[in-house]
Amino acid sequence: MVVALPTAMEMVEEVTPDDTELAKEVQVRYEFYLGQLKAMLADIPRKYQKKISIELCSNLAHCLTNSINFEIVKGLMDIQHVTEKYLIHLRQKVTDKQLSETAKALEGVPPSEHESIRSSMAGKHRKQLIDVDMKLVKQLDQKVAEQQETLEKAGFPGFYVTMSSAEIKVQIFLLDFILRLSKMEIPDS
């Protein structure tokens, strides 16, 4: 039995309509995202507008035509929220321990000495909380750097590891844009 294989031209003809339709869909998404990004860009402070070029918006719009990229950002945001809740929980445990420590120190002590003990404990606890807060900020900074690296490796334009507060603010605006775009319905072409 002989099976006739399609010629290259027949294969192209079979594939082209689907590819053309897909290319049109991608183009519609790109144009929609780019238009929305330009509008969002106009709403942020001017000093940050200057840091986000139209080329960056265009590259970001192109990146977002692949819907998996929205999922990457949402996943990173979920991780960020869990991390923040955990760090808040850790800090709360420290303050609860401090309250318990103060209550124990006051047990069996005449009320006339309570103010002195509270004052002494408050100074010690303030220093402890400053140390804890600094450790928590370091952990958050590390998480931010990890997320920046993930976004950079995933090919998101405008994302790279930085500790510059101005550059981080630009990245926060870009993330906000991405999250807002993820909730929008793309109009039919």
C-alpha positions in Angstrom: 0.0 0.0 0.0 1.4 3.4 -1.0 0.5 6.4 1.1 0.8 9.8 -0.6 2.5 12.3 1.6 1.5 15.9 1.2 3.8 18.2 -0.7 5.5 21.1 1.1 3.1 23.5 -0.6 0.0 21.5 0.6 1.5 21.5 4.1 1.9 25.3 4.0 -1.6 25.8 2.7 -2.9 23.7 5.6 -0.9 25.5 8.3 -1.2 29.0 7.0 -4.8 29.8 7.9 -4.3 28.8 11.5 -0.9 30.6 11.7 -2.5 33.7 10.1 -5.4 33.6 12.6 -2.9 33.2 15.5 -0.8 36.0 14.2 -3.9 38.3 14.0 -4.9 37.4 17.6 -1.4 38.1 18.8 -1.3 41.4 16.9 -4.7 42.4 18.4 -3.5 41.6 21.9 -0.2 43.5 21.3 -2.0 46.6 20.1 -4.5 46.5 22.9 -1.8 46.1 25.6 0.3 48.8 24.0 -2.6 51.2 24.0 -3.5 50.5 27.5 0.1 50.8 28.7 0.4 54.2 27.0 -2.7 55.3 28.8 -1.5 53.9 32.2 1.9 55.6 31.7 0.2 59.0 31.3 -1.4 58.5 34.8 1.8 58.1 36.8 4.1 61.0 38.0 6.1 62.6 35.3 9.5 61.7 36.8 8.6 58.0 36.4 7.1 58.5 33.0 10.5 59.6 31.8 12.0 56.3 32.9 9.4 54.2 31.0 10.0 54.6 27.3 7.5 53.8 24.6 10.0 51.1 23.5 9.8 49.6 26.9 6.0 49.7 26.7 6.1 48.1 23.3 8.4 45.3 24.5 6.3 44.7 27.6 3.1 44.6 25.4 4.8 42.0 23.2 5.9 40.0 26.2 2.4 40.0 27.6 0.9 38.5 24.4 2.0 35.2 25.9 -0.6 34.7 28.6 1.7 32.5 30.7 3.5 35.7 31.6 0.5 37.0 33.5 0.5 33.7 35.5 4.2 34.2 36.4 3.5 37.7 37.8 0.4 36.5 39.7 2.4 33.6 41.1 5.1 36.0 42.3 2.5 38.3 43.8 1.0 35.4 45.7 4.4 34.4 47.0 5.0 38.0 48.1 1.7 38.1 50.0 2.5 34.9 51.8 6.0 36.1 52.7 4.7 39.4 54.0 2.0 37.6 56.2 4.7 35.3 57.5 7.1 38.1 58.4 4.2 40.0 60.1 3.5 36.9 62.1 7.1 36.6 63.2 7.1 40.2 64.3 3.9 39.7 66.2 5.4 36.7 68.0 8.2 39.0 69.2 5.9 41.7 70.5 3.7 39.0 72.2 6.8 37.6 73.9 7.8 41.1 75.0 4.3 41.7 76.5 4.5 38.4 78.3 8.0 39.2 79.5 6.9 42.6 80.9 3.9 41.0 82.6 6.2 38.4 84.3 8.6 41.1 85.4 5.7 42.9 87.1 4.5 39.9 89.0 5.0 40.2 92.7 6.5 43.6 92.4 5.0 46.5 94.4 2.9 48.8 92.2 5.2 51.7 93.1 8.0 50.0 91.1 5.9 49.1 88.0 6.6 52.4 86.1 10.4 51.9 86.5 10.3 48.3 85.4 8.0 49.2 82.4 10.3 52.0 81.4 13.4 49.7 81.6 11.7 46.9 79.7 10.3 49.3 77.0 13.9 50.5 76.2 15.1 46.9 75.9 12.1 45.9 73.8 12.5 48.9 71.5 16.0 47.8 70.7 14.9 44.2 70.1 12.2 45.3 67.7 14.6 47.5 65.8 16.9 44.5 65.4 13.9 42.3 64.3 12.6 44.9 61.9 16.0 45.2 60.3 16.2 41.5 59.8 12.7 41.4 58.3 13.6 44.3 55.9 16.6 42.3 54.8 14.4 39.3 54.1 12.0 41.4 52.1 14.9 42.9 50.2 16.1 39.4 49.4 12.6 38.4 48.2 12.4 41.5 46.0 15.8 40.6 44.4 14.7 37.0 43.8 11.5 38.2 42.1 13.4 40.7 40.0 15.8 38.0 38.9 12.8 35.7 38.1 11.1 38.3 36.0 14.4 39.2 34.2 15.1 35.5 33.4 11.5 35.1 32.2 12.2 37.9 29.7 10.1 40.7 31.2 11.5 44.0 29.9 12.3 46.6 32.6 13.0 44.0 35.2 16.5 43.4 36.6 18.0 43.1 40.1 18.5 46.5 41.6 18.4 48.1 45.0 17.8 51.6 43.7 14.5 52.9 45.2 13.7 54.9 42.0 14.3 51.8 39.8 12.2 49.6 42.1 9.4 52.2 42.0 9.4 52.0 38.2 9.2 48.2 38.5 6.3 48.5 40.9 4.5 50.7 38.3 5.2 48.1 35.6 3.9 45.3 37.9 0.8 47.4 38.6 0.3 47.8 34.8 0.7 44.1 34.3 -1.8 43.2 37.0 -4.3 45.7 35.7 -3.9 44.4 32.1 -4.4 40.8 33.4 -7.9 41.8 34.5 -8.9 43.4 31.3 -11.0 41.8 28.6 -9.4 42.1 25.1 -12.0 43.4 22.7 -12.9 41.3 19.7 -11.1 42.2 16.5 
